[in-house]
Amino acid sequence: MILAGDVGATKILLEVGESRTGKWEPVLARRFATEGAENFSSILEAFLDECREARAGRITAAGFGVAGPATGNRVKMTNRPWIVDGEAISARFHVPRVRVVNDLVASAHGIPWVSARDCVSIQPGRAIEDEPRVVLGVGTGLGVSYLVSVNGKLREVAGEGGHAGFAPATPMQMELWHSVFAACGRVSCESILSGPGLANVYSFLQGKGIHPVRLESPLPEKISQAALDGSDPLCSAALDLFVECLGTVAGDHALSAMARGGVYLTGGIVGKVLPRLQNPRFREAFCAKSPHSALLMRIPVRAITSDRVGVLGAARLAQER
């Protein structure tokens, strides 16, 4: 049996199962909130107790994608004061092989196991097999990973691209940058392209007084829902600007890596705002990269709507280990 997990700042997905003919078959799957938990080990212990009660079988390998930079087989989380250590997990829970990687590395590794129905085209194009790819994860934070070909096999390049500086590409984005800078100081891409980032975009437009305000507080979930159901013009404008900024940043990464293999959008926010991502605004911002706009137009962009891609990647990594 293989244990796989996606460890984020707000939620943790844990599954135990087997991989047969390249398909992950979970025996037991659970979702946990991180709020109120003492540490990751306490959540893992509760899940493993449940596995024993369900007679899931002996776990021989484990893989975890964790939201933070990896050092060796260990990740210190960025948006939560936790450390997830593969060697410590192996010793405490008697799992022979444990691999811990950055969450976007896991997501990138999980894409081959994502079903076709969970992969939606945002921009058509022909992916070139051995060319670089970019994976962006938009959720509580913003993660970025590249895939590059090494000896004919795609390998993940881990990084913290979400914390790179946000480069505004339009006058409105420049005003947004100044607003966030005045409130927070340095403006990273994550300051705008994340759950809290959507709240920052909303607050910026609220301050401009462009639309009437109906929400009492700019919670990201309420903003996106009110935008999609058409009940609040300010929320709709905030989501439009958010999607435009995502197109700008995704296009920058595609240009940096020359990602002729494609760009993939993952994370909890992506599935929730998919209708807006399919509107022209994202693609226009993505391709606005003169003198190479025509090149960007040929790069396929796909949205992964399943929130399990990180678990799939962690399971695949554990299987390979």
N, C-alpha and C positions, 0 to 999 in steps of 0.2 A: 504493500500500500504506500501511496505517496500523500504527503501533507503539503498543501499549498495555501499561501495567504497573500492578500493585498492589504498592507497596513498603511492607512491614510490618517490624516489629522482628525477627521471627524467620524470615520467608519473603518471597520476591519472586516474583510471577507475571508473566511476560512473554509477550506474544503478538504476532504480526504477521499481518495479514489484511485483509479487506475487509468492508464493510457493503453488503449488497444488500437492498433493500426492507425496511429496518429490522431486518435480521438479521445478526449478526456471524458471519463465517465465517473462523476462524483457519486460516492456512496452516502456521504453526509455533507451538508453545506449549511453554514450559519453566517448571519450578519450581526456584528456587534457595534455599538456606539462607543467611541473612545471617552466621551464625557463621563466623568465619575470613576473611571477605571484607574487603579493605582499605577499599573504598568502593563506592558504587553504580556509578560509572563502570566499574570493573573487571568487574562482573557484566554490565553492559550491553554492553561491548565484546565479551565472550565470546559473548553471545547474537547480536549483530550479525554476528560472524564466522561463526557457524553459519547465519545467514540467508543470507549470501553464498554459502556452500558449497551450500546448498539451492536457490540461485537463486530466492529468494522474491520478488524484484522491488525496485524503487526505493521507498524510504519517503519519502512526501511530507508526512506529519504524524504527530505523536506526542502521546500523553496519558499522564500518570502521576498516580495517586492515592497520596499519601505520608503516612505516619502522623506528623503533626505540624501545627502551625499554619502557614498559608500567609501569606507577605508578598509581594504581587505575584505573580510567576511563580516563586516559590522557597519551599521548605519546609525548615526545620531540624527534623529528626526529634526526637521527644520521648524515646524509649527507646533511641536509638542515636546516637552522635556523628557523624552524616552530614548533609550538606546536599545537597539535590537542586535544582539550578538549571536552569530551562528554557532560559534564554538560553545558558548554558554548554554544555548538551547540544546545542543547535542548532548552535553554532559548532564544537564538537569532532567531532560525528558527521555534520555536513552534512545535517541535517534541517530543511527550511525553516520548519516551524511546530511548536512544542513548547509544550504547556500542562501546567503542574504545579499540582495542587490538593491540598487536604487529602483524606485517604483516605475519610472519611465523605461528603464532597461527591461523590467519584467513585462510591461505593456508592449514594448516593441517586439519582444520575443514571443508574445502571445498572439500576435496578428495572424500568423499562418493557421492557428487553430480557431479563429473566429469564423462563425458560419456566415454564408453569403447574405442571409437576411439581416444580419447585424452590421453590414458594411454598405453604407449609402454614398453614392457619388455626389459630390458637391461641385466638382469641376471635371468634365470628361478629359481624357488624355490617354496616351499610350505609355504605360510604365515600362522602362527599359530595365531588364532583369538585374544586371550587375551594377547598376548606377546607384548612387547614394539615395537614402530616404530620410525623411524627417518625421518624427512623431511628437506631437504636442498633447499634453494632458491638462485639461482645463477643469479645475474643481475648487477645492478649498485653497489650493495654491496653483501655480503654473509650473509644469515640468516639461523638459525638452530632452529628447534623445535623438541621436543620428544613427543610421544604419549604413555601414560601408562594407564593401566587398573585400575580404581578405582570403587570398588563395581560393577564390571561387565560392566562398561562403560568407553570407551576411553576418557581420558582427556589430553589436551595439557599442556606441560611444556614449558613456555616461557624462552628464554635465549638470550645471545649474543655470541653464539658459533663462529660466524664468526670472532669475534675479539680475539679469543683465539690464542695463538702462533702457527705458522706453524711448524710442526715437519718433516723435510726432511727424506725420506726413502731410497734414492739412492744417489750415488755420484753426479749425475747431479742435483738432487734436492738440494743437499747441496751447490753446486756452485750457484744455483739460489738464495738460501737463503742469501748467502754472498753478492750477487749482489744487492738484494733488501735492505738488511741491510745497505750497504754502501750508498745507495741513500736515504733511508727513515728512517733509525733507526730501531725500533722494527718491526719485520716481523709477522704480523697476517695472518691468513688464507685468510682474505679478501684482503690482499695485493697482493695475487696471484690469488685467485678464485673469480673474479668479472670482470666487463668490464675494469676498470683501471688496474686490475691485469693481464689480458691478454696482455695489452700494456707493463706491466713490464716484462712479460715472453719474449715477442718479443724483447724488448730492451736488455735483457740479452743475447739472442742468437745472436742478431745483433753485440753486443760487442765481442762475441767469433769469429765472422767472419766465421761461419760454411757454410753459404749459401750466394749467391749473394743477395743484397738488391734491391728491385724494388719500394718499397713504400716510399714516401717522409716523411710521418709521421705515427707513429704506432697507428692509430685509431682502436679501437676494432672491429667495424663493418667491416672495410676494411680487417683487419687481418683474421677474420673468413670467410669472403666471398672468399678472395683470396686463403685461405687454402682449402676450400671445392670445388672450381672450378679448383684447380690444377694449378693456374697461377703463384704461387710464392712459391718456396720451403722453404723459411725462414718462411713464414706465416704458411705453413703446419707443419713445425717442432715446431713452437710456439704452435699451437693448439694441437698437439700431446702431448707436455709436459704439457700443461694446463689440458688436459683430464686425463693424468696420475696423476697429483697432486690432481685433484678432486676425483679420485678413492682412492688415499691414505687417504685423509681427510674423505671421506664418510665411508671408511672402519674403520677408527679410531672411528668415532661416532657409527657405527654399533656395534663395539666391546665394547665400553663403556656402551652402553645401552642394550647390548645383544639383538639386534633388530630382534628377530625371527618373528616379525610381518611384517617386510619388511622395505625397504629404498625407499623413494620417492625423486626424483629430480625435482624441479620446478624452475620457474624464466625465464626471457626473453632469456637468453643465451642458456638454455637447448634445447628449440625447434629449435633454429638456428643451433646448432652443433650436432643434434641428430645422423647423420650418423657416426660421430667420436665416440660418446658414445657407439654405437653398435659394434665398433671394439674391439678386445680382450684387448687392452691396458688398458682401464678403469677397466675391470673385473680382470685382472692380478694384478693391483695395489690395487684394493679393497680387494682381497683375500690374498695378501701377508702379512699375520699376524701370522706367525709361533709363537707359536705352535698351533694356532687355525685356520689355513687356511681352513681346511676341514669344520669347522663350518661356516665360512664366505661364502663358496661356496654354502651352502644350503639356504642362505638368499636371498629372491627375491628382485631385484632392478628394479624399474619402473620409467620411465620418464613421467612427465605430460607435454604435448606439448601445452596445452591451456594456454594463459596468463590471463585467467579469474578465475583461481582457488581461488585467494584471494577474488575476488568479491563474488564468490559462498559461500565461508566460512563466509564472513561478512554478507551476506543475511541469511544464516542458523543461525548464532548467533543472529541476530536481530529477526528472527522468534521465536527462543526459548525464548528470553527475553520477 
